Amino acid sequence: MIEPDIPLSAPDITEADIEAVVSVLRTPRLSLGPKLAEFEAAMAAYVGGHAVGVSSGTAGLHLALLALGIGKGDEVIVPSFTFIAVANAVRYVGAQPVFADIDEETLNLDPAGVAATITPRTRALIVVHTFGRPADIPALLDLARRHNLLIIEDACEAIGADIAGRRVGTFGDAGIFAFYPNKQITTGEGGMVVTEDAAVSRRIAALRNHGRYDSERRHSPLSGESWFEHAEVGFNYRLSEMHCALGMAQLSRIDSVLARREILARRYCDRLRHNPELRLPAVDIPDRRLSWFVFVIRLAASFTTADRDWIMGELAASGIATGRYFAPIHLQPAYAAWRDIAQVPVTESVSARTLALPFFNRIADDQIDRVCAALERALRSRIYSANLRRHPQNE
Ligand SMILES: *Cc1c(COP(=O)(O)O)cnc(C)c1O
């Protein structure tokens, strides 16, 4: 396996980011200190609501479900065309994930598909803003209201995206963000839960810190009885001061990061739009601002999964990494029990032909050109050999 010289993604770490992390290490406070409070306040100001820092996006999903009281006997509707943590978090709390299908164009939950999966046990839906494109929140909120369901927004791929000027993550009962290195901004590992509900946010803050409610004295483990008081069984899902310092430094330039990623998406689209075999993501959507997480293209319906995988292999041989975003959750071995129950034909058809191209802040224009040229070469040669198979007399 050769290392690709154009990776699928790469973190964008500046000298100022490094300095921010190092300066925390020169202080005695490495966890539950001022950087956490600062990062939470900055995320609350940027997104809206109360914000609680946690150790990952997955931890955020887990605690949001717990704090909203979802558990055994409950069903939670989720997409299958997404990251597996979405369904796993539902299983952590003992509830049942129920897979709903996506819209063929937006790749987000299809409200009609969601409606078809609602049962008397449905308590909530997890709405993912897939690849940074806002989901159909108005229709899903309407459904949720009519059926008395909670909405958890998984905005892990969509920081800064908005619907008519209102940021995603603020429409539901809780919104989750993530800062893994392939996200728009990173803390290495990390996540944030935002909610308008102060009681829910307090409970999440306690649950991430072993069930301790005493936020005032959280800084001083050695200075108070309350440090040893645990109201309920919690977790250690804390985000360290070093993570928070990096998060602050990254969040301070989010506007330029999102602007840069939009320019890159437009460059890919301009460069590839003359290929009828490719379906490109929409860039301009009225009343929506996208936040570009990954750049995912789709091969035309005449292509098979084998064609897609062969093209990925050709690109890999040219030193270009690509990704299968997403392999459906219900087809994973960990979800064998759901494989035949899930009714998600659009998910299955789309995921067979999607392909993520290298996409990160510092990708150079000539690297994008190289990716596009290699992709077009692979496409042409696959079409040529498919024609030969169909018309062997030409050989
Ligand atoms: C990245 C991501 C998460 C969170 O991932 P972590 O690695 O746990 O931070 C959750 N949901 C979706 C849809 C994601 O893309």
The ligand as an SDF file (V2000), in Angstrom:
LIG
                    3D

 15 15  0  0  0  0  0  0  0  0999 V2000
  -18.0140   12.9350   12.4750 C   0  0  0  0  0  0  0  0  0  0  0  0
  -19.3940   12.5620   12.7690 C   0  0  0  0  0  0  0  0  0  0  0  0
  -19.8080   12.2800   14.0700 C   0  0  0  0  0  0  0  0  0  0  0  0
  -18.9160   12.3050   15.2870 C   0  0  0  0  0  0  0  0  0  0  0  0
  -17.7350   11.6130   15.1520 O   0  0  0  0  0  0  0  0  0  0  0  0
  -16.6600   11.5260   16.3270 P   0  0  0  0  0  0  0  0  0  0  0  0
  -15.5470   10.8020   15.6750 O   0  0  0  0  0  0  0  0  0  0  0  0
  -17.2820   10.7560   17.4330 O   0  0  0  0  0  0  0  0  0  0  0  0
  -16.3150   12.8990   16.7740 O   0  0  0  0  0  0  0  0  0  0  0  0
  -21.1530   11.9980   14.2860 C   0  0  0  0  0  0  0  0  0  0  0  0
  -22.0240   11.9730   13.2790 N   0  0  0  0  0  0  0  0  0  0  0  0
  -21.6620   12.2410   12.0020 C   0  0  0  0  0  0  0  0  0  0  0  0
  -22.7080   12.2390   10.9390 C   0  0  0  0  0  0  0  0  0  0  0  0
  -20.3360   12.5220   11.7070 C   0  0  0  0  0  0  0  0  0  0  0  0
  -19.9700   12.7570   10.4330 O   0  0  0  0  0  0  0  0  0  0  0  0
  1  2  1  0
  2  3  1  0
  2 14  2  0
  3  4  1  0
  3 10  2  0
  4  5  1  0
  5  6  1  0
  6  7  2  0
  6  8  1  0
  6  9  1  0
 10 11  1  0
 11 12  2  0
 12 13  1  0
 12 14  1  0
 14 15  1  0
M  END
$$$$
